[in-house]
Amino acid sequence: MQQLPSRLLENVVNEFGKLPGIGKKTALRLTLHLLNQPNEEVESFVSAISQMKTDIMICPECHNITEAEGLCGICADERRDHSLICVVETIRELIAIENTGQYRGIYHVLGGRISPMDGIGPKNLNIDSLERRMQESTIAEVILATSTTIEGDTTNFYLYRRLSPFGVPITT
């Protein structure tokens, strides 16, 4: 990429470039867009990001995000079927399933998938807390909704072996 006329501009371009799916050209386009916006809009943008980082917490039950101390809105919702757990890799999949409006159970967010090539093993995922939930609650079914990749299949196989002793149907 060409030399930029300002070190400050270059710093912002570099920071945007760290985001997934954002190359240098897009980072420069976003930076120049922000530079041309009124100060109030840029301050609002920065404030929203800052507030997100300070005010979003992780649900102690399912590892979803929440803005309140304690359980997330899904875990706290008495109308949901708490005997049905859908296991997802990340919050992104949880959001996608929720957007369908078809699932009325609860979730468990693993925080990734087993990937030895990336140095991610079972100890790096929220599997122990899933087992704890299985022990402490009356679960009728576990749905494994991991990706259809080698890593996702490995994660499913590992979870199936860990959860089978509970005698609960496990579906994918």
C-alpha positions in Angstrom: 0.0 0.0 0.0 1.2 3.5 -0.8 2.6 5.9 1.8 -0.2 7.8 3.6 0.1 11.5 4.2 -0.4 11.3 8.0 0.9 8.9 10.7 -2.5 9.3 12.5 -4.4 8.3 9.4 -2.1 5.3 8.9 -2.7 4.3 12.6 -6.4 4.2 12.1 -6.1 2.3 8.8 -3.9 -0.2 10.5 -6.4 -0.7 13.3 -9.3 -1.2 10.9 -7.1 -3.6 9.0 -7.0 -5.8 12.0 -10.7 -6.5 11.8 -11.7 -9.8 10.1 -12.5 -9.4 6.4 -11.1 -5.8 6.2 -8.2 -5.4 3.9 -6.1 -2.3 3.5 -8.2 -0.7 0.8 -11.4 -1.1 2.8 -9.6 0.1 5.9 -8.5 3.2 4.1 -12.1 3.8 2.8 -13.6 3.5 6.3 -10.9 5.8 7.7 -11.5 8.5 5.1 -15.2 8.2 5.6 -14.8 8.8 9.4 -12.5 11.7 8.7 -15.2 13.4 6.7 -18.0 12.9 9.2 -19.0 15.5 11.8 -17.2 15.2 15.1 -20.4 14.2 16.9 -20.9 11.2 14.7 -17.3 10.0 15.1 -17.6 10.5 18.9 -20.8 8.5 18.9 -19.1 5.7 17.0 -16.2 5.6 19.3 -18.4 5.8 22.4 -20.6 2.9 21.1 -17.5 0.7 20.7 -16.1 1.7 24.1 -19.4 1.1 25.9 -19.7 -2.3 24.2 -16.3 -3.3 25.6 -17.0 -2.1 29.1 -20.7 -3.0 29.5 -21.1 -6.4 27.8 -20.7 -9.4 30.1 -20.8 -13.1 29.6 -23.7 -15.2 30.9 -22.4 -17.5 33.7 -24.8 -20.2 32.5 -24.5 -20.5 28.7 -21.6 -18.0 27.8 -23.9 -15.8 25.7 -23.5 -12.1 25.9 -25.6 -10.0 28.3 -25.7 -6.4 29.4 -26.9 -7.2 32.9 -25.2 -9.0 35.8 -26.3 -12.6 36.0 -28.2 -14.6 33.4 -28.7 -13.5 29.8 -32.2 -12.9 28.5 -32.4 -16.4 27.0 -31.4 -18.2 30.1 -33.7 -16.0 32.3 -36.7 -16.5 30.0 -39.1 -18.8 31.8 -41.1 -19.4 28.5 -38.2 -21.2 26.9 -37.7 -24.9 27.1 -34.9 -25.4 29.6 -34.7 -29.1 29.0 -33.4 -28.6 25.4 -29.8 -27.3 25.0 -28.4 -26.3 21.6 -24.6 -26.3 21.6 -23.0 -23.8 19.3 -19.4 -22.8 18.6 -19.8 -19.0 19.0 -22.3 -16.3 19.7 -22.5 -15.7 16.0 -24.3 -19.1 15.5 -26.6 -18.4 18.5 -27.7 -15.1 16.9 -28.3 -16.9 13.5 -30.5 -19.5 15.1 -32.3 -17.0 17.2 -33.0 -14.9 14.1 -35.0 -17.8 12.6 -37.5 -17.6 15.5 -37.9 -21.4 15.3 -35.9 -22.6 18.3 -37.4 -22.2 21.8 -34.8 -24.0 23.9 -31.6 -22.7 25.6 -28.0 -22.6 24.4 -24.5 -23.4 25.4 -21.7 -21.4 23.6 -18.5 -23.4 23.4 -16.3 -20.4 22.5 -14.8 -22.1 19.4 -14.2 -25.6 18.2 -11.4 -28.2 18.7 -8.6 -27.4 16.2 -5.2 -28.9 17.0 -3.7 -27.0 14.0 -4.7 -23.7 15.8 -3.7 -25.0 19.2 -7.3 -25.2 20.4 -8.1 -28.3 22.5 -11.0 -29.3 24.7 -9.6 -27.4 27.7 -9.8 -24.2 25.7 -13.6 -24.6 25.3 -16.6 -24.2 27.6 -17.1 -28.0 27.9 -16.7 -28.5 31.7 -19.5 -26.0 32.3 -21.7 -27.9 29.8 -21.2 -31.1 31.8 -22.0 -29.2 35.0 -25.3 -28.0 33.4 -26.1 -31.6 32.4 -25.5 -32.8 36.0 -27.5 -29.9 37.7 -30.5 -29.7 35.4 -33.1 -32.0 33.9 -32.0 -32.1 30.2 -34.1 -34.0 27.7 -32.0 -33.5 24.6 -28.7 -31.9 23.5 -28.5 -30.6 19.9 -24.9 -30.2 18.6 -25.0 -27.3 16.1 -21.3 -27.0 15.3 -19.9 -26.3 11.8 -19.7 -29.0 9.2 -15.9 -28.9 9.0 -13.3 -31.4 10.1 -12.9 -29.3 13.3 -16.6 -29.2 13.9 -17.0 -32.9 13.4 -14.1 -33.5 15.8 -15.8 -31.3 18.3 -19.1 -33.1 17.9 -17.4 -36.5 18.3 -15.6 -35.3 21.5 -18.8 -33.8 22.9 -20.7 -37.0 22.1 -18.2 -39.1 24.0 -18.2 -36.7 27.0 -22.0 -36.3 27.2 -23.1 -39.9 26.4 -22.8 -41.1 30.0 -25.7 -38.7 30.9 -28.1 -40.9 28.9 -29.7 -38.0 27.1 -30.4 -38.1 23.3 -27.7 -36.2 21.5 -28.6 -35.0 18.0 -26.8 -32.9 15.3 
